[in-house]
Amino acid sequence: MQTNPKFSEIKQTLIPAFVIYYLTTVYVFLAVGIGFSYVPAHDLTYRSKKYDFLHCLAVWDGEWYARIVRDGYSFDPETHSNVAFFPAFPATASLLTTIFGLSPEFALVFVSQVFLLASFLFLGRYLQRFHPESQPLYVLLTLGLFPTSFYLRMAYTEAMFLFSIILFLYGLRSQWPLWGLALVAGFCTSIRMAGICAVALLLWEIWRRAKSKILFLRAAGWLIPLGCWGLLAYILFQAVYLNEPLAFMKAQIFWKERTTTSVFPLSTDELVTLRPLWSTYLPNDDCCWAKVAPQDYPLLNLRFTTPIFFVAALGCISLGAYKKWLSREEVLLSYLLILVPYVLQTPRMCMVSQARFAMIVFPVYLVIGRLLQKLPLWCGILFWTVSAGLLACYTALFINWYRFY
């Protein structure tokens, strides 16, 4: 009995992708267990009688998502409100709790794991089809052991968003029908605000395929609203049930690290001088990394390393563009996914979360993988070892309520 050559080719990619997903996830879970048992909690008031392994995976934003699953959305214009968190992730978990009676925390972590596994498998297929010159092992190992990739295993939107971005670029490069791309882009906008970057790329693709300006305007007239279906549905929900269609934007102002009441993007001066980056290292600045623990170990303080990860991600994308290792679509979407949150959020949040946002930009791992391919094997082993060490430390600190969010 002959085996379909195409199926065999796919299987050769899927099996290593699954193995790497499994081993790196088990590694992170071991770090959670060790961190829970041996690392002192940063703030014991966060620890409850029910605080166990599962609750370790649902701290910080995970707690907000669990409340949404448990109690639904609410909005208070005077304080923090869970409406600031987009609906796709908690809605999927809520469906599981309703059907199977799962706890909110378990449902959220389960959803993350499903989408993370799908991301590994689909990224393996993406590499096989569009980057046959890359070694999937190098790329997938880099993704699985990247220091901030612990978010992918937690009750966070990262895994779901990573999968949606891989799927969107796969469809874009495969020349899917525009309406299909619009549906995927709309799904991106239902996960987090950065999904609007996919809509921007969809507009560019509509322009590229249009044979005239009139046809472009006609197509964009219905495809762009379709590409925003997730965001528009959320706005409609807020208008109907919360009497405030833009409640999610108004709620954002209460999440801040700097003394500001502005929700506007970076000023021209801040943009030109790159102030959010270097202000992280100014002792008397609101954004100073040393204002949060651990102060004695800078490399284990995510506030300290976030600008480094951010600049490294931009550097990788720029190198990939220069070397033509990345396609135009990959470069454009990567820059948007890195820079849009930077411009919109750093005025009030400093560089907080920027390393987490940049971690989703999977073409970065393609470039790192290509670089490691050109170096002796021991360089790759050293890189993954150091990365794995930081990943374990970050995981242990995160689940103990150090300010990793």
C-alpha positions as CSV (number, residue, x, y, z in Angstrom):
1,M,0.0,0.0,0.0
2,Q,1.5,3.3,-1.2
3,T,1.6,6.3,1.1
4,N,0.5,9.7,-0.3
5,P,3.8,11.6,-0.7
6,K,2.2,14.9,0.3
7,F,0.7,13.3,3.4
8,S,4.1,11.8,4.3
9,E,5.7,15.2,3.8
10,I,3.2,16.9,6.1
11,K,3.6,14.1,8.7
12,Q,7.3,14.7,8.8
13,T,6.7,18.3,9.9
14,L,3.7,17.7,12.2
15,I,5.3,15.0,14.4
16,P,8.4,17.1,15.3
17,A,6.1,20.1,15.9
18,F,4.0,18.1,18.3
19,V,7.0,16.7,20.1
20,I,8.5,20.2,20.6
21,Y,5.2,21.6,21.8
22,Y,4.8,18.8,24.3
23,L,8.4,18.9,25.7
24,T,8.6,22.6,26.0
25,T,5.2,22.9,27.6
26,V,6.0,20.1,30.1
27,Y,9.2,22.1,30.8
28,V,7.2,25.2,31.6
29,F,4.7,23.3,33.8
30,L,7.7,21.9,35.7
31,A,8.9,25.4,36.2
32,V,5.5,26.3,37.5
33,G,5.6,23.5,40.0
34,I,9.1,24.3,41.2
35,G,8.3,28.0,41.4
36,F,5.1,27.4,43.4
37,S,7.0,25.2,45.8
38,Y,10.3,27.0,46.3
39,V,10.0,30.6,45.1
40,P,8.5,33.0,47.7
41,A,5.4,34.9,46.6
42,H,6.0,38.6,45.9
43,D,2.7,39.5,47.6
44,L,1.2,37.0,50.0
45,T,-2.2,38.8,49.9
46,Y,-2.7,37.4,46.4
47,R,-2.4,33.8,47.7
48,S,-5.8,32.3,48.6
49,K,-6.7,29.0,50.2
50,K,-7.6,27.8,46.7
51,Y,-4.3,28.9,45.2
52,D,-3.0,25.7,43.5
53,F,-1.2,24.6,40.3
54,L,-4.2,25.5,38.1
55,H,-4.5,29.0,39.7
56,C,-0.8,29.6,39.1
57,L,-1.6,29.5,35.4
58,A,-4.3,32.1,35.7
59,V,-2.7,35.0,37.5
60,W,-2.6,38.7,36.5
61,D,-4.7,39.0,33.3
62,G,-5.8,35.4,33.8
63,E,-7.8,36.4,36.9
64,W,-9.6,39.1,34.9
65,Y,-10.5,36.5,32.2
66,A,-11.7,34.1,34.8
67,R,-14.0,36.7,36.3
68,I,-15.4,37.4,32.8
69,V,-16.1,33.7,32.3
70,R,-17.7,33.5,35.8
71,D,-19.6,36.7,36.0
72,G,-19.7,38.3,32.5
73,Y,-18.7,41.8,31.5
74,S,-19.2,45.0,33.5
75,F,-18.2,48.6,33.2
76,D,-17.5,51.2,35.8
77,P,-16.2,54.5,34.4
78,E,-14.5,55.3,37.7
79,T,-12.2,52.3,38.1
80,H,-10.7,49.2,36.4
81,S,-13.3,47.2,34.4
82,N,-13.1,43.8,32.8
83,V,-14.6,45.3,29.6
84,A,-11.0,46.3,28.7
85,F,-10.4,42.6,27.8
86,F,-11.6,41.5,24.3
87,P,-14.2,38.7,24.1
88,A,-13.0,35.8,21.9
89,F,-10.8,34.2,24.5
90,P,-13.1,34.3,27.5
91,A,-16.2,33.6,25.3
92,T,-14.6,30.3,24.0
93,A,-13.7,29.3,27.6
94,S,-17.2,30.2,28.8
95,L,-18.7,27.9,26.1
96,L,-16.6,25.0,27.5
97,T,-17.7,25.8,31.1
98,T,-21.3,25.8,30.0
99,I,-21.1,22.5,28.0
100,F,-18.7,20.5,30.2
101,G,-19.0,22.2,33.6
102,L,-15.3,23.0,33.7
103,S,-13.9,25.6,36.0
104,P,-13.1,29.0,34.4
105,E,-9.4,28.6,35.1
106,F,-9.2,25.1,33.6
107,A,-11.3,26.2,30.6
108,L,-9.0,29.2,29.9
109,V,-5.8,27.2,30.2
110,F,-7.3,24.4,28.0
111,V,-8.2,26.9,25.3
112,S,-4.7,28.3,25.4
113,Q,-3.2,24.8,25.1
114,V,-5.4,23.9,22.1
115,F,-4.4,27.1,20.2
116,L,-0.8,26.7,21.2
117,L,-0.7,23.1,19.8
118,A,-2.5,24.3,16.7
119,S,0.1,27.2,16.4
120,F,3.1,24.7,16.5
121,L,1.5,22.4,14.0
122,F,0.4,25.1,11.6
123,L,3.7,26.9,11.9
124,G,5.4,23.7,10.9
125,R,3.2,23.5,7.9
126,Y,3.8,27.2,7.2
127,L,7.6,26.7,7.2
128,Q,7.3,23.7,5.0
129,R,5.4,25.5,2.4
130,F,6.8,29.0,2.4
131,H,10.2,28.6,4.0
132,P,11.6,25.2,2.8
133,E,15.1,26.5,3.3
134,S,14.5,26.9,7.0
135,Q,15.1,24.1,9.5
136,P,11.7,23.7,11.4
137,L,13.5,22.3,14.4
138,Y,15.5,25.5,14.9
139,V,12.4,27.8,14.5
140,L,10.0,25.7,16.6
141,L,12.6,25.2,19.4
142,T,13.2,29.0,19.5
143,L,9.5,29.6,19.8
144,G,9.0,27.0,22.5
145,L,11.9,28.1,24.6
146,F,11.8,31.8,24.1
147,P,12.1,33.5,27.6
148,T,8.6,35.2,27.4
149,S,6.9,32.3,25.7
150,F,5.5,31.2,29.1
151,Y,2.6,33.5,28.4
152,L,1.5,31.0,25.6
153,R,0.9,28.4,28.3
154,M,-1.1,30.6,30.7
155,A,-4.7,31.9,30.8
156,Y,-3.7,34.7,28.3
157,T,-4.8,35.5,24.8
158,E,-1.3,35.0,23.4
159,A,-1.7,31.5,22.0
160,M,-5.0,32.3,20.4
161,F,-3.6,35.4,18.8
162,L,-0.5,33.7,17.6
163,F,-2.5,31.1,15.8
164,S,-4.8,33.7,14.2
165,I,-1.8,35.6,12.9
166,I,-0.1,32.5,11.5
167,L,-3.4,31.5,9.8
168,F,-3.9,35.0,8.4
169,L,-0.4,35.1,6.9
170,Y,-0.8,31.6,5.6
171,G,-4.0,32.6,3.8
172,L,-2.5,35.8,2.5
173,R,0.5,34.0,1.0
174,S,-1.7,31.2,-0.3
175,Q,-3.9,33.8,-2.2
176,W,-7.1,32.9,-0.3
177,P,-10.2,34.7,-1.5
178,L,-10.4,38.2,0.1
179,W,-13.6,37.4,2.0
180,G,-11.8,34.4,3.6
181,L,-8.9,36.7,4.7
182,A,-11.5,39.2,6.0
183,L,-13.1,36.6,8.2
184,V,-9.7,35.6,9.7
185,A,-8.8,39.3,10.2
186,G,-12.1,39.8,11.9
187,F,-11.3,36.9,14.3
188,C,-8.0,38.7,15.1
189,T,-9.9,41.8,16.1
190,S,-12.1,39.8,18.4
191,I,-9.0,38.7,20.4
192,R,-7.2,41.9,21.0
193,M,-6.9,45.4,19.6
194,A,-3.7,44.6,17.8
195,G,-5.9,42.5,15.4
196,I,-6.5,45.8,13.6
197,C,-3.0,45.3,12.1
198,A,-4.3,42.3,10.1
199,V,-7.1,44.6,8.8
200,A,-4.4,47.1,7.6
201,L,-2.7,44.3,5.7
202,L,-6.0,43.2,4.3
203,L,-6.5,46.7,2.9
204,W,-3.1,46.5,1.3
205,E,-4.0,43.1,-0.2
206,I,-7.2,44.5,-1.6
207,W,-5.3,47.3,-3.3
208,R,-2.7,44.9,-4.7
209,R,-5.4,42.7,-6.3
210,A,-7.7,45.5,-7.5
211,K,-7.6,46.2,-11.2
212,S,-8.7,49.8,-10.8
213,K,-9.4,52.4,-8.1
214,I,-13.1,51.9,-8.5
215,L,-12.9,48.2,-8.0
216,F,-10.6,48.8,-5.0
217,L,-13.2,51.1,-3.4
218,R,-16.0,48.7,-4.0
219,A,-14.1,45.8,-2.5
220,A,-12.8,47.8,0.4
221,G,-16.3,49.1,1.1
222,W,-17.6,45.7,2.3
223,L,-14.4,43.7,3.0
224,I,-13.0,46.1,5.6
225,P,-16.1,46.1,7.7
226,L,-16.2,42.3,7.3
227,G,-12.5,42.3,8.4
228,C,-13.5,44.2,11.6
229,W,-16.4,41.9,12.4
230,G,-15.0,40.9,15.8
231,L,-14.3,44.5,16.9
232,L,-17.7,45.7,15.6
233,A,-19.6,42.9,17.3
234,Y,-17.9,43.8,20.6
235,I,-18.7,47.5,20.2
236,L,-22.4,46.6,19.4
237,F,-22.4,44.4,22.5
238,Q,-21.2,47.2,24.7
239,A,-23.7,49.6,23.2
240,V,-26.6,47.3,23.9
241,Y,-25.7,45.8,27.3
242,L,-23.4,48.4,28.8
243,N,-24.8,51.6,27.2
244,E,-21.3,52.6,26.2
245,P,-20.1,51.4,22.8
246,L,-16.5,52.4,23.5
247,A,-16.3,51.2,27.1
248,F,-13.3,49.1,26.3
249,M,-11.3,52.2,25.3
250,K,-12.4,54.2,28.3
251,A,-11.5,51.4,30.7
252,Q,-7.9,51.3,29.4
253,I,-7.0,54.6,31.1
254,F,-7.0,52.9,34.5
255,W,-4.1,50.6,33.5
256,K,-1.1,52.9,33.7
257,E,2.4,53.2,35.0
258,R,2.9,56.9,34.3
259,T,1.0,59.8,35.7
260,T,-1.3,60.6,32.8
261,T,-5.0,60.8,31.9
262,S,-4.3,60.6,28.2
263,V,-5.3,57.7,26.0
264,F,-3.7,59.2,22.9
265,P,-0.6,57.8,21.2
266,L,3.0,58.9,21.6
267,S,3.7,62.6,21.0
268,T,6.0,63.5,18.1
269,D,8.9,64.3,20.5
270,E,8.5,61.0,22.3
271,L,8.3,59.1,19.0
272,V,11.5,60.8,17.6
273,T,13.6,60.6,20.8
274,L,12.4,57.0,21.6
275,R,11.8,58.1,25.1
276,P,9.8,55.0,26.3
277,L,12.9,52.9,25.6
278,W,15.6,54.8,27.5
279,S,13.3,56.2,30.2
280,T,13.1,52.6,31.5
281,Y,16.7,53.0,32.8
282,L,16.3,56.5,34.4
283,P,16.3,56.1,38.2
284,N,13.7,58.9,38.9
285,D,11.4,58.2,36.0
286,D,7.9,56.7,36.5
287,C,9.0,54.0,34.0
288,C,12.1,53.0,35.8
289,W,12.5,49.2,35.9
290,A,13.9,49.3,39.5
291,K,10.6,50.4,40.9
292,V,9.4,46.7,40.8
293,A,11.0,43.5,42.1
294,P,13.4,41.9,41.7
295,Q,15.7,44.9,41.8
296,D,18.9,42.9,42.5
297,Y,18.8,40.8,39.4
298,P,18.1,43.0,36.3
299,L,18.1,40.1,33.8
300,L,15.3,38.5,35.9
301,N,13.3,41.7,35.9
302,L,11.0,41.9,32.9
303,R,10.8,45.7,33.1
304,F,14.6,45.8,32.6
305,T,14.7,43.3,29.7
306,T,11.6,44.4,27.8
307,P,13.3,47.2,25.8
308,I,16.0,44.7,24.9
309,F,13.5,42.1,23.6
310,F,11.6,44.9,21.8
311,V,14.7,46.2,20.0
312,A,15.9,42.7,19.3
313,A,12.5,41.8,17.6
314,L,12.7,44.9,15.5
315,G,16.3,44.1,14.6
316,C,15.4,40.5,13.6
317,I,12.6,41.7,11.3
318,S,14.8,44.4,9.7
319,L,17.5,41.8,9.2
320,G,15.0,39.4,7.7
321,A,13.8,42.1,5.3
322,Y,17.4,43.1,4.3
323,K,18.4,39.5,3.7
324,K,15.1,38.7,2.0
325,W,14.5,35.9,4.4
326,L,11.0,37.2,5.0
327,S,8.3,38.1,2.5
328,R,6.8,41.6,2.2
329,E,3.7,40.5,3.9
330,E,5.6,39.0,6.8
331,V,7.8,42.2,7.2
332,L,4.8,44.6,7.0
333,L,2.6,42.7,9.4
334,S,5.5,42.2,11.8
335,Y,6.4,45.9,11.9
336,L,2.7,46.7,12.5
337,L,2.3,44.2,15.3
338,I,5.4,45.5,17.1
339,L,5.0,49.3,16.5
340,V,1.3,49.8,16.8
341,P,1.1,48.7,20.5
342,Y,4.3,50.7,21.2
343,V,2.8,53.9,19.8
344,L,-0.6,53.4,21.4
345,Q,0.2,52.1,24.8
346,T,3.6,53.4,26.0
347,P,2.3,56.9,26.8
348,R,0.5,55.5,29.9
349,M,2.1,52.0,30.3
350,C,5.8,52.7,29.6
351,M,7.3,49.6,28.0
352,V,5.2,47.3,30.1
353,S,3.9,44.3,28.1
354,Q,5.8,45.3,24.9
355,A,8.0,42.1,25.2
356,R,4.8,40.0,25.5
357,F,3.3,41.7,22.4
358,A,6.6,41.3,20.4
359,M,6.7,37.6,21.4
360,I,3.7,37.0,19.2
361,V,5.5,38.1,16.0
362,F,6.5,34.7,14.8
363,P,8.7,35.8,11.8
364,V,11.2,36.8,14.5
365,Y,11.7,33.1,15.2
366,L,12.2,32.5,11.5
367,V,15.1,34.9,11.4
368,I,16.6,33.6,14.6
369,G,16.3,30.1,13.2
370,R,18.1,31.1,10.0
371,L,20.9,32.7,12.0
372,L,21.4,29.6,14.1
373,Q,21.5,27.4,11.0
374,K,24.5,29.4,9.8
375,L,26.4,29.0,13.1
376,P,28.0,25.8,14.6
377,L,25.5,23.6,16.4
378,W,27.0,24.4,19.8
379,C,25.9,28.1,19.3
380,G,22.3,26.9,18.9
381,I,22.5,24.7,22.0
382,L,24.0,27.5,24.0
383,F,21.3,29.9,22.8
384,W,18.4,27.5,23.6
385,T,20.0,26.6,27.0
386,V,20.2,30.3,28.1
387,S,16.7,31.0,26.7
388,A,15.3,27.9,28.6
389,G,17.0,29.1,31.8
390,L,15.4,32.6,31.5
391,L,12.1,31.0,30.6
392,A,12.1,28.9,33.8
393,C,13.0,31.9,35.9
394,Y,10.4,34.1,34.3
395,T,7.7,31.4,34.7
396,A,8.5,31.0,38.4
397,L,8.4,34.7,39.0
398,F,5.2,35.2,37.0
399,I,3.2,32.6,38.9
400,N,4.4,34.2,42.2
401,W,2.8,37.6,41.3
402,Y,6.0,39.5,40.4
403,R,5.0,42.2,38.0
404,F,5.2,40.3,34.8
405,Y,2.2,41.3,32.7
